[in-house]
């Protein structure tokens, strides 16, 4: 499967001209739906904010689930990431202030790929939009749609890293091959510094042999890229968006919230290790 190509390139550090670390821009990507991309984008972002970090979330999925998870209705939003990507509206004008800052989505975003397809520099629309604001944030986290189309490519081109949520099922593991091919193309042609931050096992059920075997397969193929944190199945992740909040606000002392706090520590420790590499 050529899995080695998914490994981060050694020796690459993201720095400004003066040598200071740049904000980390992380996409959550997997062309398979229902793997907890949106859940992870929101709750990891809020967990980062508990560390005193300034975080911007970007909803790049036309379904608008991240937007809805913060109590906003995508159907009533007048200006969204569609206007940013297609009409070059400044991204500041679609940022809403909730638990963390959120650049919102709407159903219009479903037409963005067609609208962008004839534009020069279409793969860099998000990268250009972010240039105006990303220095104001420590982390920018991008929720992508369940496809490897132009919206996801925009996210990967704008990113310094990718976190891949993977449901603990055999068929979900096979989807990593397509993502591998897309990342390889982007590294070669559009963004040589993007790297895999890690692979996150989700929907983990320790009671089933299948879940445990899926994690073992991930660890055998990807080694240290697989986060120690596993996101377990729990109804808390479904209940929190109904209230328009993260699980860290909805059930702050529960196991679901603690899982994302542990993941935040893993990601932050990894970033520190890169800075001192």
C-alpha positions as CSV (number, residue, x, y, z in Angstrom):
1,X,0.0,0.0,0.0
2,X,3.0,2.3,0.1
3,X,2.2,3.3,3.6
4,X,5.6,4.9,4.2
5,X,4.6,7.8,2.0
6,X,2.1,8.9,4.7
7,X,4.9,9.4,7.2
8,X,5.9,13.0,7.9
9,X,8.9,14.2,6.1
10,X,11.8,14.4,8.6
11,X,13.5,17.7,9.3
12,X,10.7,19.9,8.1
13,X,9.8,22.7,10.6
14,X,7.2,25.4,9.9
15,X,8.7,28.8,10.8
16,X,8.5,32.4,9.9
17,X,11.4,34.2,8.3
18,X,12.5,35.3,11.7
19,X,12.6,31.8,13.0
20,X,9.5,32.0,15.2
21,X,7.0,29.1,15.0
22,X,4.0,29.8,12.8
23,X,0.4,29.0,13.8
24,X,-0.4,25.3,13.3
25,X,-3.1,24.8,10.7
26,X,-4.5,21.3,11.0
27,X,-7.1,19.6,8.8
28,X,-9.2,16.7,9.9
29,X,-9.5,14.5,6.8
30,X,-11.0,11.2,5.8
31,X,-13.1,10.7,2.8
32,X,-15.3,8.2,4.7
33,X,-18.2,9.9,6.6
34,X,-19.2,9.2,10.1
35,X,-15.7,8.9,11.6
36,X,-15.9,11.8,14.1
37,X,-14.2,14.5,12.1
38,X,-16.6,17.2,13.2
39,X,-16.7,15.9,16.8
40,X,-12.9,15.9,16.9
41,X,-12.5,19.3,15.3
42,X,-14.8,21.0,17.8
43,X,-13.7,19.2,21.0
44,X,-10.0,19.3,20.3
45,X,-10.3,23.0,19.6
46,X,-12.1,23.6,22.9
47,X,-9.5,21.5,24.7
48,X,-6.8,23.6,23.2
49,X,-8.6,26.7,24.4
50,X,-8.5,25.3,28.0
51,X,-4.7,25.5,27.7
52,X,-5.0,29.3,27.0
53,X,-4.5,28.9,23.2
54,X,-6.3,31.0,20.7
55,X,-8.2,28.7,18.3
56,X,-10.1,29.2,15.0
57,X,-12.3,26.5,13.7
58,X,-13.3,26.4,10.0
59,X,-16.4,24.5,8.8
60,X,-15.6,23.5,5.2
61,X,-18.3,20.8,5.0
62,X,-21.5,21.9,3.2
63,X,-23.5,19.8,5.7
64,X,-22.6,22.4,8.3
65,X,-22.5,20.0,11.2
66,X,-19.7,21.9,12.9
67,X,-21.7,25.1,12.6
68,X,-24.7,23.4,14.0
69,X,-22.6,22.0,16.9
70,X,-22.2,25.5,18.1
71,X,-25.9,26.3,18.1
72,X,-26.0,28.1,14.7
73,X,-28.4,27.3,11.9
74,X,-26.6,26.9,8.5
75,X,-29.8,27.5,6.7
76,X,-30.2,31.0,8.1
77,X,-26.5,32.1,7.6
78,X,-26.2,34.8,5.0
79,X,-22.4,34.8,4.5
80,X,-20.3,31.7,4.9
81,X,-17.1,30.0,3.8
82,X,-18.7,29.8,0.3
83,X,-18.4,33.6,0.0
84,X,-14.9,33.5,1.3
85,X,-13.7,30.9,-1.2
86,X,-15.7,32.0,-4.3
87,X,-16.3,35.7,-3.8
88,X,-13.1,36.5,-1.9
89,X,-15.0,37.9,1.1
90,X,-12.6,38.5,4.0
91,X,-12.8,35.5,6.3
92,X,-13.2,37.8,9.3
93,X,-16.7,38.5,8.1
94,X,-17.9,34.9,8.5
95,X,-16.2,34.2,11.9
96,X,-18.7,33.8,14.8
97,X,-17.6,33.9,18.4
98,X,-18.8,30.9,20.4
99,X,-16.8,28.6,22.7
100,X,-14.0,29.2,20.2
101,X,-14.0,31.3,17.0
102,X,-15.8,29.6,14.1
103,X,-15.8,30.4,10.4
104,X,-19.2,29.1,9.5
105,X,-20.6,26.9,6.7
106,X,-23.9,27.0,4.8
107,X,-25.6,24.8,2.2
108,X,-24.2,27.2,-0.5
109,X,-20.8,25.6,0.1
110,X,-22.1,22.6,-1.9
111,X,-21.7,24.7,-5.0
112,X,-18.2,25.8,-4.2
113,X,-16.3,23.1,-6.0
114,X,-18.2,23.8,-9.3
115,X,-17.7,27.6,-8.8
116,X,-14.0,27.2,-8.1
117,X,-13.3,24.7,-10.9
118,X,-12.8,27.4,-13.5
119,X,-10.8,29.8,-11.3
120,X,-7.0,30.2,-11.5
121,X,-5.3,29.2,-8.2
122,X,-8.5,27.3,-7.1
123,X,-6.5,25.0,-4.8
124,X,-5.1,27.9,-2.9
125,X,-8.3,29.9,-2.2
126,X,-8.4,28.9,1.5
127,X,-4.7,29.4,2.0
128,X,-5.0,33.0,0.7
129,X,-8.1,33.7,2.8
130,X,-6.3,32.5,6.0
131,X,-3.3,34.7,5.4
132,X,-5.2,37.7,6.7
133,X,-6.1,36.1,10.1
134,X,-4.0,33.1,11.0
135,X,-1.3,35.0,12.8
136,X,-4.0,36.0,15.4
137,X,-4.4,32.3,16.3
138,X,-2.2,29.5,17.8
139,X,-4.2,26.8,16.1
140,X,-6.5,26.8,13.0
141,X,-8.6,23.5,12.8
142,X,-10.4,22.7,9.6
143,X,-13.3,20.3,9.4
144,X,-13.5,18.8,5.8
145,X,-16.3,17.1,3.9
146,X,-16.3,13.3,3.5
147,X,-14.7,13.4,0.0
148,X,-11.3,14.1,-1.5
149,X,-12.6,16.9,-3.8
150,X,-11.6,20.5,-4.2
151,X,-12.8,21.6,-0.7
152,X,-10.6,19.0,1.0
153,X,-7.7,19.8,-1.3
154,X,-8.0,23.5,-0.3
155,X,-7.8,22.4,3.3
156,X,-4.8,20.2,2.8
157,X,-2.9,22.9,0.8
158,X,-3.5,25.4,3.6
159,X,-2.5,23.1,6.3
160,X,0.8,22.3,8.1
161,X,-0.6,19.0,9.4
162,X,-3.4,16.5,9.0
163,X,-5.2,14.4,11.7
164,X,-6.9,11.4,10.3
165,X,-9.9,10.1,12.4
166,X,-10.4,6.4,11.6
167,X,-13.3,4.4,12.8
168,X,-12.2,1.1,14.3
169,X,-13.5,-1.0,11.5
170,X,-11.7,-2.8,8.7
171,X,-13.5,-1.0,5.9
172,X,-12.5,2.3,7.3
173,X,-8.8,1.3,7.3
174,X,-9.0,0.7,3.5
175,X,-9.9,4.4,3.0
176,X,-6.4,5.4,4.1
177,X,-5.0,4.3,0.8
178,X,-7.0,7.0,-1.2
179,X,-6.0,9.6,1.3
180,X,-2.4,8.5,1.0
181,X,-2.5,9.1,-2.8
182,X,-4.1,12.5,-2.4
183,X,-1.5,13.6,0.2
184,X,1.3,12.4,-2.0
185,X,0.0,14.5,-4.9
186,X,-0.3,17.6,-2.7
187,X,3.2,17.2,-1.3
188,X,4.7,16.9,-4.8
189,X,2.7,19.8,-6.4
190,X,1.1,22.2,-3.9
191,X,2.3,22.0,-0.3
192,X,5.6,20.2,0.4
193,X,5.4,20.8,4.2
194,X,2.1,19.2,5.0
195,X,2.6,16.2,7.3
196,X,0.5,13.7,9.2
197,X,0.0,14.9,12.8
198,X,-1.4,11.5,13.7
199,X,-4.1,8.9,13.1
200,X,-6.9,8.9,15.7
201,X,-8.9,5.7,16.4
202,X,-12.6,6.6,16.9
203,X,-15.8,4.7,17.7
204,X,-13.6,2.4,19.7
205,X,-15.4,-0.3,21.7
206,X,-13.0,-2.2,23.9
207,X,-15.6,-5.0,24.3
208,X,-15.4,-6.1,20.7
209,X,-12.5,-8.1,19.2
210,X,-13.0,-6.3,15.9
211,X,-12.3,-2.9,17.4
212,X,-9.2,-4.1,19.2
213,X,-7.9,-5.8,16.0
214,X,-8.5,-2.7,14.0
215,X,-6.3,-0.7,16.4
216,X,-3.6,-3.3,16.2
217,X,-3.6,-3.1,12.3
218,X,-3.2,0.6,12.5
219,X,-0.4,0.3,15.0
220,X,1.4,-2.3,12.9
221,X,1.2,-0.2,9.7
222,X,1.7,3.3,11.1
223,X,3.5,2.9,14.5
224,X,4.0,6.1,16.4
225,X,1.6,8.0,14.1
226,X,-1.3,6.3,15.9
227,X,-2.4,8.4,18.9
228,X,-2.5,6.6,22.2
229,X,-5.8,8.3,22.8
230,X,-8.8,6.4,21.5
231,X,-12.2,8.0,21.2
232,X,-14.7,5.5,22.6
233,X,-18.3,5.1,21.6
234,X,-20.6,7.1,23.9
235,X,-23.9,8.9,23.5
236,X,-22.4,12.0,25.0
237,X,-20.9,12.9,21.6
238,X,-24.4,12.9,20.1
239,X,-26.0,14.7,22.9
240,X,-23.7,17.7,23.1
241,X,-24.4,19.1,19.6
242,X,-28.2,19.1,20.4
243,X,-27.4,21.6,23.1
244,X,-25.1,23.6,20.7
245,X,-22.0,22.9,22.8
246,X,-18.8,20.9,22.9
247,X,-18.8,17.8,25.1
248,X,-16.2,19.6,27.3
249,X,-18.9,22.1,28.2
250,X,-21.8,19.7,28.1
251,X,-20.2,17.1,30.4
252,X,-17.0,18.6,31.6
253,X,-16.0,15.9,34.1
254,X,-17.1,12.9,32.0
255,X,-14.9,10.4,30.2
256,X,-15.8,11.8,26.8
257,X,-14.4,15.2,27.6
258,X,-11.4,13.7,29.2
259,X,-10.5,11.8,26.1
260,X,-10.2,15.0,24.1
261,X,-8.2,16.7,26.8
262,X,-5.8,13.7,26.6
263,X,-5.7,14.1,22.8
264,X,-4.9,17.8,23.2
265,X,-1.9,17.0,25.4
266,X,-0.6,14.4,22.8
267,X,-0.9,16.9,19.9
268,X,0.7,19.8,21.9
269,X,3.5,17.5,23.1
270,X,4.1,16.5,19.5
271,X,4.3,20.1,18.4
272,X,6.8,20.9,21.1
273,X,8.9,17.9,20.0
274,X,9.0,19.3,16.5
275,X,10.0,22.8,17.6
276,X,13.0,21.3,19.4
277,X,13.9,18.8,16.7
